[in-house]
Amino acid sequence: MRGEPSGRANDLAAALRSAASRAADAASGGVALVFAATPDASLDLRLRAASGFAAADEAREAAGAVLPHVRDVVRSDAERGLVHVATLGPRAAGGMVIHPLRFDGHLHGALAVAAPSALDAAGTRAVAELAELLALRLDHERVAQECKALRANGSPRDGHEDKSEEVLKLSEALFAQDIELLRSNEKLGKIERLKNDFIEKMSRELRTPLGSIIEAIIAVLTTENEALSDSSKSALRSALDEGSSFLRTLQNILDLWKIKQGELPVEIQDVNLRELVDEAIFSIQDALGDKALRIEPRFEEPLPRVRTDLAKVNQILFLLLDNAAKFTPAGRIDIHVAVAEGRLVCSVGDTGVGICADDQKLVFDEFFQVDEPSSRKYRGAGLGLTLVRDLVVLLEGEVSLRSDVGRGTTVTFEIPIQPV
């Protein structure tokens, strides 16, 4: 039983993180912050979980900006409040909804959810239900701690019949809350399964015919090339490029979903880093087209063979190279690879258009693109860097970005590796 408190704390932390993730999803590309009150139920609220941010520092900075608004809503004793937090930028353009987490007269904290546009009825309902579940979960922890304290401080043989009766009442309350939590989790589980089934089925239904179309175009270009006119060849190649891009987008969506569901396994194997980089460069050649753009890899010696997830590192490199090629009309893309202190450190830098300071915090957000939708000239759905971040986090690493407008962008990721 010694491990029970830490185990319960871990379960609570996991529940808070899960709720934050679901709330951010309900906000369609927004962010979510979960604040918990101190045991004395004062307004000393502390950040306990966050979702939708590229890094922990960004989440803490956002929490500092949001906290005064959260305190105002909690003080007003309102069921919820809608506020605008300018420092969160476009991701909070639709406003931030703040739900105090109260259950049975006890204040346990607050759930703050910001969205790029105003939440629709379904999103509003989903966030409200998550707030209710969080309040119940936090109150369950309170009751469990009170019950444990009473059991530790007295028993009927010590002449504490009143405490025994109170323990019984608290145990009954815990049991009732357990049943309610099971019902809520079962409901959420059904919703998640439905969403999972929908995404998998839609992905399969789209990928199967799309793959056949791509294969047919390749077959025509290969076998009938001489008989085709230049305009026909150009049209077919354009269709092939668009189809291949769409297929990659579908795969990116599926991979992102699998990561969120914890269904994308990490498979460790021996990796030759030079071969890995060469393969990534080869796979990006089609995206370069006829651009006056060269890719220059640089390896820092010594560069030993290592053990990591070959497929995922290859995917990260491809996504970074594809993103660099997209925003670099001409010039150079540099790849720097090093192994130091048990970590693989890799950066992909370009001499492209660069990213302004206001957008740099948002480029890892789902579906975010740096160019204006009204004048969009770059292909893609804005998922590449989001998937890079999630894959790096899955491999227990870190990713960062540095950029200057007109001078280019460099993305660096570090992941732990095992020596061969």
C-alpha positions as CSV (number, residue, x, y, z in Angstrom):
1,M,0.0,0.0,0.0
2,R,3.0,2.3,0.2
3,G,2.7,3.1,-3.5
4,E,-0.9,4.1,-3.3
5,P,-0.6,7.8,-2.8
6,S,1.9,8.3,-5.7
7,G,-0.2,5.9,-7.8
8,R,-3.3,7.9,-7.1
9,A,-1.5,11.2,-7.8
10,N,-0.3,9.8,-11.1
11,D,-3.8,8.7,-12.0
12,L,-5.1,12.2,-11.2
13,A,-2.4,13.9,-13.2
14,A,-3.2,11.6,-16.2
15,A,-6.9,12.4,-15.9
16,L,-6.2,16.1,-15.9
17,R,-3.9,15.8,-18.9
18,S,-6.5,13.7,-20.8
19,A,-9.3,16.3,-20.0
20,A,-7.1,19.1,-21.2
21,S,-6.3,17.3,-24.4
22,R,-10.0,16.6,-25.0
23,A,-10.9,20.2,-24.3
24,A,-8.4,21.5,-26.8
25,D,-9.7,19.1,-29.4
26,A,-13.2,20.4,-28.8
27,A,-11.9,23.9,-29.4
28,S,-10.8,22.8,-32.9
29,G,-7.2,23.8,-32.8
30,G,-7.4,25.9,-29.6
31,V,-5.7,25.5,-26.3
32,A,-6.8,24.3,-22.8
33,L,-5.5,25.0,-19.3
34,V,-6.5,23.2,-16.1
35,F,-6.0,25.1,-12.9
36,A,-6.3,23.4,-9.5
37,A,-7.0,25.3,-6.2
38,T,-4.9,24.8,-3.1
39,P,-6.5,22.5,-0.4
40,D,-7.8,25.5,1.5
41,A,-10.0,26.4,-1.5
42,S,-8.4,29.9,-1.7
43,L,-7.8,31.6,-5.0
44,D,-4.3,30.4,-5.1
45,L,-4.8,28.5,-8.4
46,R,-2.0,26.6,-10.0
47,L,-1.6,25.2,-13.5
48,R,-1.9,21.4,-13.4
49,A,-2.3,20.5,-17.1
50,A,-2.3,22.1,-20.5
51,S,-2.8,21.1,-24.1
52,G,-2.4,22.7,-27.5
53,F,0.9,24.4,-26.8
54,A,4.2,23.7,-28.5
55,A,6.3,23.7,-25.3
56,A,5.9,23.8,-21.5
57,D,7.3,27.3,-21.3
58,E,4.6,28.6,-23.7
59,A,1.9,26.9,-21.6
60,R,3.3,28.5,-18.4
61,E,3.4,31.9,-20.1
62,A,-0.1,31.6,-21.3
63,A,-1.3,30.5,-17.8
64,G,0.2,33.6,-16.3
65,A,-1.7,35.8,-18.8
66,V,-5.0,33.9,-18.2
67,L,-4.8,33.5,-14.4
68,P,-6.2,37.0,-13.6
69,H,-9.2,36.3,-15.8
70,V,-9.7,32.9,-14.2
71,R,-9.7,34.5,-10.7
72,D,-12.2,37.1,-11.8
73,V,-14.6,34.5,-13.0
74,V,-14.2,32.3,-9.9
75,R,-14.7,35.4,-7.6
76,S,-17.9,36.3,-9.4
77,D,-19.3,32.9,-8.5
78,A,-20.5,32.5,-12.1
79,E,-21.0,29.1,-13.8
80,R,-18.7,30.2,-16.6
81,G,-17.3,33.3,-18.2
82,L,-16.2,34.4,-21.7
83,V,-13.1,36.6,-21.8
84,H,-10.6,37.7,-24.5
85,V,-6.9,37.3,-23.9
86,A,-5.0,39.2,-26.5
87,T,-1.6,37.7,-25.7
88,L,-2.8,34.3,-26.9
89,G,-3.1,35.6,-30.4
90,P,-5.2,34.0,-33.2
91,R,-5.7,30.7,-31.3
92,A,-7.9,32.6,-28.9
93,A,-9.6,34.9,-31.5
94,G,-13.0,33.2,-30.6
95,G,-12.6,34.0,-27.0
96,M,-11.7,32.0,-23.9
97,V,-14.4,30.1,-22.0
98,I,-13.6,29.7,-18.3
99,H,-15.5,27.1,-16.2
100,P,-15.0,27.1,-12.4
101,L,-14.6,23.5,-11.2
102,R,-17.1,23.3,-8.3
103,F,-18.7,20.2,-6.9
104,D,-20.9,19.9,-3.8
105,G,-20.0,23.4,-2.7
106,H,-16.2,22.9,-3.0
107,L,-14.1,24.9,-5.4
108,H,-11.4,22.7,-7.0
109,G,-10.1,25.0,-9.8
110,A,-11.0,26.1,-13.3
111,L,-10.9,24.9,-16.9
112,A,-10.0,27.6,-19.4
113,V,-10.4,26.8,-23.1
114,A,-9.5,29.2,-26.0
115,A,-10.6,28.7,-29.6
116,P,-9.7,30.3,-32.9
117,S,-13.4,31.0,-33.5
118,A,-16.4,31.0,-31.3
119,L,-17.3,27.5,-30.1
120,D,-20.4,26.0,-31.7
121,A,-23.1,24.3,-29.7
122,A,-21.4,20.9,-29.8
123,G,-18.0,22.4,-28.7
124,T,-19.7,24.4,-25.9
125,R,-21.5,21.2,-24.7
126,A,-18.3,19.1,-24.8
127,V,-16.3,21.6,-22.8
128,A,-19.0,22.0,-20.2
129,E,-19.2,18.2,-19.8
130,L,-15.5,18.0,-19.4
131,A,-15.6,20.7,-16.7
132,E,-18.2,18.7,-14.9
133,L,-16.1,15.5,-15.1
134,L,-13.0,17.4,-13.9
135,A,-14.9,18.8,-10.9
136,L,-16.2,15.3,-10.0
137,R,-12.7,13.8,-10.4
138,L,-11.1,16.5,-8.2
139,D,-13.8,16.2,-5.5
140,H,-13.3,12.4,-5.6
141,E,-9.6,13.0,-4.7
142,R,-10.7,15.4,-1.9
143,V,-13.1,12.8,-0.4
144,A,-10.5,10.0,-0.7
145,Q,-7.9,12.1,1.2
146,E,-10.4,13.0,4.0
147,C,-11.4,9.4,4.3
148,K,-7.8,8.3,4.5
149,A,-7.0,10.9,7.1
150,L,-9.9,9.8,9.3
151,R,-8.9,6.2,9.1
152,A,-5.4,7.0,10.1
153,N,-6.4,9.2,13.1
154,G,-8.8,6.9,14.8
155,S,-10.9,3.8,15.0
156,P,-13.9,2.5,17.0
157,R,-11.7,0.8,19.5
158,D,-10.1,4.1,20.3
159,G,-13.5,5.5,21.2
160,H,-14.0,7.4,18.0
161,E,-17.5,6.2,17.0
162,D,-18.3,9.5,15.4
163,K,-15.2,9.2,13.2
164,S,-16.2,5.7,12.3
165,E,-19.6,6.9,11.2
166,E,-18.0,9.8,9.2
167,V,-15.6,7.3,7.5
168,L,-18.7,5.2,6.5
169,K,-20.4,8.3,5.0
170,L,-17.3,9.3,3.1
171,S,-16.9,5.7,1.9
172,E,-20.4,5.8,0.6
173,A,-19.8,9.1,-1.1
174,L,-16.6,7.7,-2.7
175,F,-18.5,4.7,-4.0
176,A,-21.2,6.9,-5.5
177,Q,-18.6,9.0,-7.1
178,D,-16.8,5.9,-8.5
179,I,-20.1,4.9,-10.2
180,E,-20.6,8.4,-11.6
181,L,-16.9,8.5,-12.9
182,L,-17.4,5.1,-14.5
183,R,-20.5,6.3,-16.3
184,S,-18.8,9.5,-17.5
185,N,-15.7,7.7,-18.6
186,E,-17.8,5.1,-20.4
187,K,-19.7,7.9,-22.2
188,L,-16.4,9.6,-23.2
189,G,-15.0,6.2,-24.3
190,K,-17.9,5.6,-26.6
191,I,-17.5,9.0,-28.2
192,E,-13.8,8.4,-28.6
193,R,-14.4,5.0,-30.2
194,L,-16.9,6.5,-32.6
195,K,-14.5,9.3,-33.6
196,N,-11.7,6.7,-34.0
197,D,-13.8,4.4,-36.1
198,F,-15.0,7.4,-38.3
199,I,-11.4,8.6,-38.9
200,E,-10.1,5.1,-39.7
201,K,-13.0,4.3,-42.0
202,M,-12.9,7.6,-43.8
203,S,-9.1,7.4,-44.2
204,R,-9.4,3.8,-45.6
205,E,-12.3,4.8,-47.9
206,L,-10.3,7.7,-49.3
207,R,-6.9,6.1,-49.5
208,T,-7.9,3.0,-51.3
209,P,-9.3,4.6,-54.4
210,L,-6.8,7.4,-54.3
211,G,-3.9,4.9,-54.3
212,S,-5.5,3.2,-57.4
213,I,-5.8,6.6,-59.1
214,I,-2.1,7.4,-58.5
215,E,-1.0,4.0,-59.7
216,A,-3.1,4.4,-62.9
217,I,-1.5,7.8,-63.6
218,I,2.0,6.4,-63.1
219,A,1.2,3.5,-65.4
220,V,0.0,5.9,-68.2
221,L,3.0,8.2,-67.8
222,T,5.3,5.1,-67.9
223,T,3.8,3.1,-70.8
224,E,2.2,5.8,-72.9
225,N,4.7,8.6,-72.4
226,E,5.7,8.9,-76.1
227,A,2.1,9.0,-77.3
228,L,1.0,11.8,-75.0
229,S,1.1,15.4,-75.9
230,D,3.0,17.9,-73.7
231,S,-0.2,19.3,-72.3
232,S,-1.5,15.8,-71.4
233,K,1.8,15.0,-69.7
234,S,1.7,18.2,-67.8
235,A,-1.9,17.6,-66.7
236,L,-1.2,14.1,-65.6
237,R,2.0,15.1,-63.6
238,S,0.0,17.9,-61.9
239,A,-2.8,15.3,-61.0
240,L,-0.1,13.0,-59.7
241,D,1.5,15.7,-57.5
242,E,-1.9,16.7,-56.1
243,G,-2.9,13.1,-55.5
244,S,0.4,12.3,-53.8
245,S,0.1,15.4,-51.6
246,F,-3.5,14.5,-50.6
247,L,-2.5,11.0,-49.8
248,R,0.3,12.3,-47.5
249,T,-2.2,14.6,-45.8
250,L,-4.5,11.7,-45.1
251,Q,-1.6,9.7,-43.7
252,N,-0.6,12.7,-41.5
253,I,-4.1,13.0,-40.1
254,L,-4.2,9.3,-39.3
255,D,-0.8,9.4,-37.7
256,L,-1.7,12.4,-35.6
257,W,-4.9,10.6,-34.4
258,K,-3.0,7.5,-33.6
259,I,-0.5,9.4,-31.5
260,K,-3.3,11.1,-29.5
261,Q,-4.9,7.7,-28.9
262,G,-1.6,6.2,-27.9
263,E,-1.8,3.7,-30.7
264,L,1.4,4.6,-32.6
265,P,4.0,2.2,-31.2
266,V,7.7,3.1,-31.0
267,E,9.9,0.4,-32.7
268,I,13.6,0.6,-31.8
269,Q,16.2,-0.7,-34.2
270,D,19.8,-0.1,-35.4
271,V,20.1,3.0,-37.5
272,N,22.8,4.2,-39.9
273,L,22.3,8.0,-39.7
274,R,24.1,8.8,-43.0
275,E,21.8,6.3,-44.9
276,L,18.8,7.7,-43.1
277,V,19.6,11.3,-44.2
278,D,20.3,10.2,-47.8
279,E,17.0,8.4,-48.0
280,A,15.1,11.4,-46.7
281,I,16.9,13.6,-49.3
282,F,16.0,11.2,-52.1
283,S,12.4,11.1,-51.0
284,I,12.0,14.9,-51.2
285,Q,13.3,15.3,-54.8
286,D,9.8,15.4,-56.3
287,A,8.9,18.3,-54.1
288,L,11.9,20.3,-55.3
289,G,10.6,20.3,-58.9
290,D,12.6,22.6,-61.0
291,K,13.6,25.0,-58.2
292,A,17.1,26.2,-58.0
293,L,17.5,24.6,-54.6
294,R,20.2,22.4,-53.2
295,I,20.3,20.3,-50.1
296,E,23.6,20.1,-48.2
297,P,23.9,17.5,-45.4
298,R,26.6,17.9,-42.7
299,F,27.6,15.2,-40.3
300,E,29.5,16.0,-37.1
301,E,32.1,13.3,-36.3
302,P,32.1,10.9,-34.7
303,L,28.8,9.7,-36.0
304,P,28.2,6.1,-34.6
305,R,25.4,3.8,-35.5
306,V,22.6,4.2,-33.0
307,R,19.3,2.6,-31.9
308,T,16.1,4.6,-32.3
309,D,12.8,4.4,-34.3
310,L,14.0,4.5,-37.9
311,A,10.6,5.1,-39.5
312,K,9.7,7.9,-37.3
313,V,13.0,9.8,-37.6
314,N,12.8,9.3,-41.3
315,Q,9.3,10.7,-41.3
316,I,10.4,13.7,-39.2
317,L,13.2,14.5,-41.6
318,F,10.9,14.2,-44.6
319,L,8.4,16.5,-43.1
320,L,11.0,19.1,-42.2
321,L,12.6,18.9,-45.6
322,D,9.2,19.1,-47.3
323,N,8.3,22.2,-45.2
324,A,11.7,23.8,-46.0
325,A,11.3,23.1,-49.8
326,K,7.8,24.5,-49.7
327,F,8.8,27.9,-48.4
328,T,12.2,28.3,-50.1
329,P,11.8,29.4,-53.8
330,A,15.6,29.2,-54.4
331,G,18.8,28.8,-52.4
332,R,19.8,26.1,-49.9
333,I,18.6,23.7,-47.3
334,D,21.1,22.6,-44.7
335,I,20.9,19.4,-42.7
336,H,23.1,19.1,-39.6
337,V,23.4,15.8,-37.7
338,A,25.3,15.1,-34.5
339,V,25.3,12.6,-31.7
340,A,26.2,13.9,-28.3
341,E,25.6,12.8,-24.7
342,G,23.2,10.0,-25.7
343,R,21.1,12.2,-27.9
344,L,20.6,12.7,-31.6
345,V,20.6,16.4,-32.5
346,C,19.4,17.3,-36.0
347,S,18.6,20.6,-37.6
348,V,17.1,21.5,-40.9
349,G,17.6,25.1,-42.0
350,D,16.6,26.9,-45.2
351,T,17.2,30.3,-46.8
352,G,13.4,30.8,-47.5
353,V,10.8,33.3,-46.7
354,G,11.1,33.0,-42.9
355,I,8.4,33.4,-40.2
356,C,7.5,36.6,-38.3
357,A,7.8,36.6,-34.6
358,D,4.1,36.6,-33.9
359,D,3.6,33.4,-36.0
360,Q,6.5,31.5,-34.6
361,K,4.6,30.4,-31.5
362,L,1.8,29.0,-33.6
363,V,3.5,27.1,-36.4
364,F,3.3,23.8,-34.5
365,D,-0.5,24.2,-34.1
366,E,-2.7,21.9,-36.2
367,F,-3.8,23.4,-39.5
368,F,-1.9,26.7,-38.9
369,Q,-0.2,28.2,-42.0
370,V,1.8,31.3,-42.2
371,D,0.3,32.7,-45.4
372,E,-3.1,34.4,-45.4
373,P,-6.0,32.1,-46.5
374,S,-7.2,34.8,-48.9
375,S,-3.9,34.7,-50.8
376,R,-2.7,31.2,-50.1
377,K,0.0,30.1,-52.5
378,Y,1.6,27.3,-50.6
379,R,0.2,23.8,-50.7
380,G,-0.6,21.7,-47.7
381,A,-3.0,21.5,-44.8
382,G,-0.7,22.9,-42.0
383,L,-0.2,19.5,-40.3
384,G,3.5,18.9,-41.1
385,L,5.1,20.7,-38.2
386,T,2.3,19.6,-35.8
387,L,3.2,16.0,-36.7
388,V,6.9,16.7,-36.3
389,R,6.3,18.0,-32.8
390,D,4.1,15.1,-31.8
391,L,6.5,12.5,-33.2
392,V,9.4,14.1,-31.4
393,V,7.4,14.1,-28.1
394,L,6.5,10.5,-28.7
395,L,10.2,9.7,-28.9
396,E,10.7,11.7,-25.7
397,G,12.5,14.5,-27.4
398,E,12.3,18.2,-27.9
399,V,11.8,20.5,-30.9
400,S,12.6,24.2,-31.4
401,L,12.3,26.7,-34.1
402,R,14.4,29.8,-35.0
403,S,13.5,32.1,-37.9
404,D,14.1,35.5,-39.5
405,V,11.7,37.0,-42.1
406,G,13.4,37.0,-45.5
407,R,16.4,35.0,-44.2
408,G,15.0,31.6,-43.5
409,T,14.0,29.1,-40.8
410,T,15.8,26.4,-38.8
411,V,14.0,23.7,-37.0
412,T,16.0,21.6,-34.5
413,F,15.0,18.4,-32.8
414,E,16.7,16.3,-30.2
415,I,15.8,12.8,-29.2
416,P,17.4,10.3,-26.9
417,I,19.1,7.4,-28.6
418,Q,20.7,4.1,-27.5
419,P,24.3,3.1,-28.5
420,V,24.7,0.0,-30.6
